[in-house]
Amino acid sequence: MEDVRIVLYGVGAMGTRIAKLLLKKKGIEIVGVIDIDEEKVGKDLGEALATNKHLGIKVSDNPENVLSIANADVVIHSTTSFLKQTYPQIATAIKHGANVVSTCEELSYPYATEPELARELDKLAREHSVSILGTGINPGFLMDTLVITLTSLCQEIEQIKAARVMNAATRRASFQKKIGAGLTVNEFREGMKKKTITGHVGLTQSISMIADALKWRLRKIEADPAKPVIAKTYAESEIAKVEPGQVAGIRQCARGIKGKREVISLDFQAYIGVKEEYDAITIRGVPNIHERITPCTHGDLGTVAIIVNYIAKIMNARPGLATMIDLPVPSATIEDMRNYF
Ligand SMILES: NC(=O)c1ccc[n+]([C@@H]2O[C@H](COP(=O)([O-])OP(=O)(O)OC[C@H]3O[C@@H](n4cnc5c(N)ncnc54)[C@H](OP(=O)(O)O)[C@@H]3O)[C@@H](O)[C@H]2O)c1
């Protein structure tokens, strides 16, 4: 097996971290880089990653040019969260015969909000004999795949609850911005209206994935908009200073309703100054299950890992649109990538 050929589509906060991990791995070659950020376009990848190495690959804003010569096995895609926006980018990669692993939240379970686009992507991927996957730490793992995995120990299930509470100060700057850390409450409300603050995207996808895995027919999924968490005491991160009364971050909840009962509840909290970080899953059933990871899993490190760990799995998958519940048991691929084929 030759080295796996990778094109990076998006080298912002996540793409940069993914590139750095790929450069350390054996059996992988980065053969192209696409981004529209004018500070990066035209630069050598080494410079775009703020390293002092010359890597001989230029960042290009022309996906057609890059993909037509790259002969990529996999495009690692990390640009934006909504499938209507990312669809043409992913479709271009597919048309050039590349498998895709993406951080796009809505792609993690696109049947939830974009069933038409999901069908089109599936058809296109089959036509080109490639596979595509949206994943990440959340959505993609902590509040869906891990929950589903734990249900395999249950004979009966009454209700599922998952909560993620994290200190946003440890997360990348783009994340802290999208949760409004350091804004006044009015600025936060304005940001929500103008969609400069998106909050967390993915709770609807996670609930939908869990319900489909269990074959639960939900009557509805209720997803609340992000609510500001107001700081009681001063807190700070490298990029934000939060005075008492200002917004420290967000809390966002969503519920899956079956008949009249709330059977799935997700609670996502990310703000600067969190006292206790954790990921918790509670399943009320036979048996009851209480799983708790403390402190919570680091979101950026975990996302980079899961994206890279799914390179081999997506190359080995059958053609079409895959979600995490269609693929083998999650695992790390920490050895030479060529060992997994
Ligand atoms: N599922 C998960 O667990 C998970 C985890 C982490 C991140 N994510 C998602 O992954 C995405 C990337 O995150 P990030 O923090 O890396 O964001 P980011 O720092 O904003 O980086 C995105 C990069 O993609 C570029 N870009 C945007 N549109 C593009 C296009 N049409 N063609 C080429 N490049 C384009 C951006 O350029 P400009 O800056 O010039 O726009 C930027 O350089 C976000 O949607 C984020 O929410 C998901």
The ligand as a Gaussian input file, in Angstrom:
#p B3LYP/6-31G(d) Opt

LIG

0 1
 N      -18.297000      18.098000      14.997000
 C      -17.424000      18.600000      15.839000
 O      -17.205000      18.060000      16.922000
 C      -16.634000      19.839000      15.487000
 C      -15.510000      20.159000      16.246000
 C      -14.752000      21.271000      15.886000
 C      -15.157000      22.076000      14.824000
 N      -16.289000      21.766000      14.143000
 C      -16.708000      22.607000      13.009000
 O      -15.708000      22.554000      12.000000
 C      -15.727000      23.771000      11.245000
 C      -14.311000      24.339000      11.185000
 O      -13.941000      24.767000      12.482000
 P      -12.716000      25.780000      12.725000
 O      -12.693000      26.090000      14.162000
 O      -11.516000      25.255000      12.053000
 O      -13.242000      27.072000      11.931000
 P      -12.333000      28.256000      11.375000
 O      -11.183000      28.518000      12.286000
 O      -13.277000      29.359000      11.055000
 O      -11.689000      27.665000      10.020000
 C      -12.428000      27.426000       8.858000
 C      -11.514000      27.723000       7.668000
 O      -12.198000      27.369000       6.470000
 C      -12.138000      28.486000       5.575000
 N      -13.307000      28.448000       4.705000
 C      -14.564000      28.874000       4.946000
 N      -15.334000      28.681000       3.860000
 C      -14.545000      28.127000       2.918000
 C      -14.758000      27.721000       1.581000
 N      -15.937000      27.838000       0.989000
 N      -13.713000      27.200000       0.884000
 C      -12.494000      27.062000       1.465000
 N      -12.223000      27.444000       2.728000
 C      -13.248000      27.968000       3.437000
 C      -12.116000      29.694000       6.483000
 O      -11.667000      30.853000       5.813000
 P      -12.236000      32.299000       6.324000
 O      -11.758000      32.427000       7.735000
 O      -11.621000      33.279000       5.379000
 O      -13.729000      32.211000       6.229000
 C      -11.163000      29.224000       7.565000
 O       -9.818000      29.386000       7.186000
 C      -16.710000      24.703000      11.975000
 O      -17.945000      24.663000      11.340000
 C      -16.800000      24.089000      13.357000
 O      -18.001000      24.419000      14.020000
 C      -17.023000      20.659000      14.435000

